Amino acid sequence: MRQFLIVWALFGLLGSFSTTIFAQKTAQDTLSPTAKKQVAKDDESIKLGMKDFSDKARGSKGIRVVFYNVENLFYPENDPAKRDDDFTPKGLKRWSFYRYQLKLNNIYKTMMAVGGWEVPSVIGFCELENKQVLKDLISKTPLKKYKYGIVHEESTDRRGIDVGFIYRKNKFKYLSHEIIRPVFPFDSTLKTRDVLHITGQVLGKDTLHVFVNHWPSRWGGQAKSEPKRVYVASLVRKRIDEIYAKNPSAKIIVMGDFNDEVENKSLVEVLNAKGHKKDMGPTDMYNYMHALSKNWQLGSHKYQGHWGTLDHVVASAPLLSEKRKNKLFADPSGAHIFAARFLLEQDNKHMGYQPFRTYAGPRFIGGFSDHLPIYIDLWYKK
């Protein structure tokens, strides 16, 4: 942990954070003794979220795979083909190039922190407006020195938000990609985000399939919107089965904001994402978030005072069961929610903490996202 703090101190970009932390401490000083005790308990819950964090470099032994819902990363120019008017300089959010650059810097700082002594090799994002925002992220922040490549395709989402993928070229060799574009049989007018399927070689050895997802929201209620997520899950599962048919030992990661919890139909019945390794068959998937969802004090997002795990990392059985030397396997410690303190703020309404987001309604507060990053490490057996 000491090394992680050193890395964070080296950023030299903490002016805005020191102001925020000071304001949060000042707010805490006004709390009642009972409320202060609750804050102390919440501090302990955040420590739980960081207890397994490893800041060690992976080097030639493995890679860190990250997913992050960055919450409305729009380019600050109006696109007539998209419903992006709020995120323009004259829109409701007064989304300026200054604020845009600040958000890019916040994402950069987050990725540096979640990587520890080595930036992540593979990062999936959602809530991106276009490819330009990824280009700016890897060229107009200090991430540029790590020579990331980009995979992105424009989706048909009416708001214009997409998923995207960046990778360190010296650690992940891009081979191919495809999009899975949902066309709902029960309503062909519905539009949503594409699923991005990327295939690459990890450290010049094993092939890894990565699916980056942002499934339809719960707008209108969970039950009413569930068929849309079930359908997208079925498309992903179909593609996984096709991969398994060609290679029963395929190494696959499915990650993203699924807008469903671990026990929902889309994950359990359709994607066949098991919550316990002992229940897995050779072509099943394992949902690492199942164990993490048991901690009511922490999740990847917070809604109406309750932490939840709509963000998931799901791995194929061969990644978990791999026993051969020099073959890629998933870290036994599993996936993690990166609950660094700087990504959180006081939840004054419901107590505890909540993700420190960019906007509170129409008010710009300069935070990061309404979600926390999640990650997993993949290693080569020696």
C-alpha positions in Angstrom: 0.0 0.0 0.0 3.0 2.3 0.7 4.0 2.0 -2.9 0.6 2.9 -4.1 0.6 6.1 -2.1 4.0 7.0 -3.5 2.7 6.6 -7.1 -0.4 8.7 -6.3 1.8 11.4 -4.7 3.9 11.5 -7.9 1.0 12.7 -10.0 1.5 16.3 -9.0 -2.1 17.0 -10.1 -3.9 17.0 -6.8 -5.0 20.6 -6.3 -8.6 19.9 -7.0 -8.6 16.8 -4.7 -7.0 18.7 -1.7 -9.8 21.2 -2.0 -12.5 18.5 -2.1 -11.0 16.6 0.8 -10.7 19.8 2.9 -14.4 20.5 2.2 -15.4 16.9 3.1 -13.4 17.1 6.3 -15.0 20.4 7.2 -18.5 18.9 6.6 -17.5 16.0 8.9 -16.5 18.4 11.7 -20.1 19.6 11.8 -21.6 16.1 12.3 -23.1 14.9 15.5 -21.2 12.3 17.6 -23.5 9.5 16.3 -23.0 10.6 12.7 -19.2 10.7 13.2 -19.3 7.1 14.5 -21.2 6.1 11.4 -18.6 7.8 9.2 -15.9 5.9 11.0 -17.7 2.6 10.2 -18.0 3.7 6.6 -14.3 4.4 6.5 -13.7 0.8 7.5 -16.0 -0.4 4.7 -13.9 1.5 2.2 -10.8 -0.1 3.6 -12.5 -3.5 3.0 -12.8 -2.5 -0.7 -9.0 -1.8 -0.9 -7.7 -4.6 1.3 -6.7 -6.9 -1.6 -5.4 -4.2 -3.8 -2.0 -5.0 -5.2 0.1 -2.2 -6.7 2.9 -4.5 -7.9 3.8 -4.4 -11.6 2.7 -7.4 -13.6 5.6 -7.1 -16.1 6.0 -10.2 -18.3 4.0 -12.4 -15.9 0.5 -11.0 -16.5 -1.9 -8.2 -17.2 -4.5 -6.2 -15.4 -7.9 -6.0 -17.1 -10.1 -3.0 -16.1 -13.7 -1.9 -16.8 -14.9 1.6 -16.0 -18.2 3.3 -16.7 -17.0 6.8 -17.0 -20.4 8.5 -16.9 -21.2 10.6 -19.9 -17.9 11.3 -21.5 -19.1 13.5 -24.3 -17.1 15.5 -26.8 -18.1 19.2 -26.3 -19.5 19.8 -29.8 -23.0 19.3 -30.9 -23.6 16.3 -33.1 -27.0 16.7 -34.9 -27.4 12.9 -35.2 -27.3 12.4 -31.5 -29.2 13.5 -28.4 -26.1 15.2 -26.9 -27.4 18.8 -26.6 -27.1 18.8 -22.8 -23.4 18.1 -23.1 -22.4 21.1 -25.2 -21.1 24.6 -24.2 -24.6 26.1 -24.4 -26.5 23.0 -23.2 -28.0 22.4 -19.8 -24.7 21.0 -18.4 -22.6 23.9 -19.8 -20.2 21.2 -21.0 -17.1 23.2 -22.0 -13.7 22.0 -23.3 -12.2 23.0 -19.9 -14.6 20.6 -18.1 -14.0 18.0 -20.7 -10.2 18.1 -20.3 -10.7 18.0 -16.5 -12.7 14.8 -16.9 -10.1 13.3 -19.2 -7.5 14.0 -16.6 -9.7 12.4 -13.9 -10.0 9.2 -15.9 -6.2 9.2 -16.5 -5.6 9.6 -12.7 -8.0 6.8 -12.0 -6.3 4.4 -14.5 -2.9 5.3 -13.1 -4.1 4.6 -9.6 -5.9 1.3 -10.4 -2.8 0.1 -12.1 -0.4 0.8 -9.3 3.2 0.6 -10.5 2.1 -0.4 -13.9 -0.8 1.0 -15.9 -3.5 -1.5 -16.9 -2.9 -3.4 -20.1 -6.5 -3.7 -21.2 -9.3 -1.2 -20.4 -13.0 -1.4 -21.4 -15.1 1.7 -21.1 -18.8 2.6 -21.5 -20.7 5.9 -21.8 -18.3 7.3 -24.4 -19.8 9.5 -27.1 -17.3 8.7 -29.9 -13.8 7.6 -30.9 -12.5 11.1 -30.5 -12.8 11.0 -26.7 -10.7 7.9 -26.6 -8.1 9.5 -28.9 -8.0 12.5 -26.6 -7.7 10.3 -23.5 -4.6 8.5 -24.8 -3.0 11.6 -26.5 -4.0 14.6 -24.4 -3.2 13.2 -21.0 0.0 11.5 -19.7 -1.4 8.2 -20.8 0.2 9.1 -24.2 3.6 7.7 -23.1 2.1 4.2 -22.8 1.2 3.9 -26.5 -2.3 2.6 -26.2 -4.3 1.4 -29.2 -8.0 1.9 -29.6 -11.0 -0.3 -30.6 -14.3 1.6 -31.1 -17.3 1.5 -33.3 -20.3 3.9 -33.4 -23.5 2.3 -32.1 -27.1 3.2 -32.8 -27.8 4.3 -29.3 -30.1 7.4 -29.5 -28.0 9.4 -27.0 -24.9 8.5 -29.0 -23.1 6.7 -26.2 -20.9 3.7 -27.0 -18.5 1.2 -25.4 -14.8 1.4 -26.2 -11.5 -0.4 -25.6 -7.9 0.6 -25.2 -4.9 -1.7 -24.9 -1.2 -1.4 -24.4 0.4 -2.6 -27.7 3.4 -4.1 -26.0 1.3 -6.3 -23.8 -1.9 -7.1 -25.8 -1.5 -7.8 -29.5 -4.7 -6.8 -31.3 -5.9 -9.6 -33.7 -9.5 -8.6 -34.6 -12.8 -7.2 -33.4 -16.4 -7.4 -34.2 -19.6 -5.7 -33.0 -22.7 -7.5 -31.8 -25.6 -5.1 -32.7 -28.9 -6.0 -31.0 -32.0 -5.8 -33.2 -34.9 -6.6 -30.8 -37.4 -9.0 -32.3 -40.2 -7.6 -30.1 -39.5 -4.0 -31.1 -37.2 -3.2 -34.0 -37.4 0.5 -33.2 -35.5 0.1 -30.0 -31.8 1.2 -30.0 -29.1 0.3 -27.6 -25.3 0.1 -27.3 -23.4 -2.5 -29.4 -21.3 -5.2 -27.7 -17.7 -5.0 -28.7 -15.8 -8.3 -29.0 -12.0 -8.0 -29.2 -9.6 -10.8 -29.8 -5.9 -10.5 -29.0 -2.8 -12.2 -27.8 -1.6 -11.6 -24.2 2.1 -11.1 -24.0 2.6 -12.9 -27.3 1.2 -16.2 -26.0 -2.4 -17.2 -25.3 -5.4 -15.7 -27.2 -7.9 -13.8 -25.1 -11.5 -12.9 -26.1 -12.8 -9.8 -24.4 -16.5 -8.7 -24.6 -17.2 -5.1 -23.6 -20.8 -4.5 -22.7 -23.3 -1.8 -21.7 -26.7 -3.4 -21.6 -30.1 -1.6 -21.8 -30.9 0.5 -18.7 -33.7 -0.2 -16.2 -35.6 2.8 -17.4 -39.3 2.1 -16.8 -38.5 -0.5 -14.0 -36.4 -3.6 -13.8 -39.2 -6.0 -14.7 -40.4 -4.1 -17.7 -37.0 -3.5 -19.1 -35.6 -7.0 -18.4 -36.5 -8.6 -21.8 -34.1 -6.2 -23.5 -31.2 -7.2 -21.3 -32.1 -10.9 -21.6 -32.0 -10.6 -25.4 -28.6 -8.9 -25.4 -27.3 -11.5 -23.0 -28.6 -14.2 -25.4 -26.5 -12.7 -28.3 -23.4 -12.7 -26.2 -24.0 -16.2 -25.1 -24.5 -17.4 -28.7 -21.2 -15.9 -29.7 -19.5 -17.5 -26.7 -20.9 -20.9 -27.7 -19.6 -20.4 -31.2 -16.1 -19.7 -29.8 -16.3 -22.8 -27.6 -17.4 -24.9 -30.5 -14.1 -24.0 -32.3 -11.9 -24.1 -29.2 -13.2 -25.8 -26.0 -10.2 -24.2 -24.1 -11.0 -20.6 -25.1 -10.0 -17.9 -22.7 -12.9 -15.4 -22.5 -13.7 -12.3 -20.4 -17.1 -10.7 -20.5 -17.2 -7.3 -18.7 -19.3 -4.2 -18.5 -22.2 -2.4 -17.1 -25.0 -5.0 -17.4 -27.6 -3.0 -15.6 -28.5 -6.2 -13.8 -27.5 -7.7 -10.5 -25.8 -11.1 -10.1 -29.1 -13.0 -9.4 -31.0 -11.7 -12.4 -32.1 -13.8 -15.3 -29.8 -12.3 -18.0 -26.8 -13.4 -16.0 -27.9 -16.6 -14.3 -30.1 -18.3 -16.9 -29.0 -16.8 -20.2 -25.3 -16.0 -19.9 -24.9 -19.1 -17.6 -22.7 -17.0 -15.2 -22.4 -19.2 -12.1 -21.9 -17.7 -8.7 -19.9 -20.8 -7.3 -17.0 -22.5 -9.0 -18.2 -25.9 -8.0 -21.3 -25.5 -10.1 -19.5 -24.8 -13.3 -19.5 -27.0 -16.4 -16.8 -26.9 -19.0 -18.6 -24.2 -21.1 -20.1 -22.2 -18.2 -19.0 -18.8 -17.1 -18.1 -17.6 -13.6 -19.3 -14.2 -12.3 -16.7 -12.8 -10.0 -19.1 -10.2 -8.7 -21.3 -12.8 -7.0 -19.0 -12.9 -4.0 -18.5 -9.1 -4.0 -22.2 -8.5 -4.1 -22.5 -10.0 -0.6 -20.8 -7.0 1.0 -23.7 -4.6 1.5 -21.2 -1.8 2.5 -19.7 -1.6 -1.0 -20.5 -2.0 -4.6 -19.5 -0.5 -8.0 -22.3 2.0 -7.8 -24.9 3.4 -5.3 -28.6 4.0 -5.9 -30.9 5.5 -3.4 -28.6 4.7 -0.5 -27.9 1.1 -1.5 -24.7 -0.2 -3.0 -25.1 -2.5 -6.0 -23.1 -4.4 -8.6 -24.4 -3.7 -12.0 -20.8 -3.8 -13.3 -19.5 -7.3 -13.8 -16.4 -9.3 -14.7 -17.4 -12.8 -16.0 -14.7 -15.4 -16.9 -14.8 -18.6 -18.9 -14.2 -21.9 -17.2 -10.8 -22.6 -18.9 -9.5 -19.3 -17.4 -10.3 -20.6 -13.9 -9.3 -24.2 -14.3 -6.1 -23.8 -16.3 -3.3 -26.0 -14.7 -0.7 -26.1 -17.5 2.6 -24.2 -17.3 3.0 -21.0 -19.4 -0.8 -20.8 -19.9 -3.0 -17.8 -19.1 -5.3 -18.1 -16.0 -7.4 -15.8 -13.9 -6.0 -14.7 -10.5 -7.6 -16.9 -7.8 -8.2 -13.8 -5.7 -10.8 -12.8 -8.3 -12.1 -9.5 -9.4 -12.0 -6.3 -7.4 -13.9 -3.1 -7.0 -11.4 -0.2 -6.9 -12.8 1.9 -4.0 -10.0 4.4 -3.6 -11.0 7.2 -1.3 -10.5 10.0 -3.9 -13.2 8.4 -6.0 -15.8 8.8 -3.3 -17.6 11.6 -1.5 -19.8 11.8 1.6 -23.4 10.7 1.0 -25.1 13.3 3.1 -28.6 12.0 2.3 -28.1 8.3 3.1 -24.9 8.4 5.2 -21.7 6.7 4.2 -20.0 7.3 0.9 -21.0 7.4 -2.7 -19.1 7.7 -6.0 -17.8 11.2 -6.6 -19.5 12.0 -9.9 -19.0 14.8 -12.4 -22.4 16.4 -12.0 -25.0 16.5 -9.3 -28.1 17.1 -11.5 -27.2 20.1 -13.6 -24.5 21.3 -11.2 -20.9 20.6 -12.1 -18.9 19.3 -9.1 -15.9 18.1 -11.0 -15.8 14.5 -9.8 -15.1 11.2 -11.7 -18.1 9.0 -12.3 -21.2 7.5 -10.7 -19.5 4.1 -10.9 -16.3 2.7 -9.5 -13.8 0.8 -11.7 -13.6 -3.0 -11.5 -10.6 -5.1 -12.4 -9.0 -8.6 -12.6 -5.5 -9.8 -13.1 -4.6 -12.6 -15.5 -1.3 -14.4 -15.1 0.8 -17.0 -16.8 1.5 -20.2 -14.8 5.2 -20.9 -14.1 
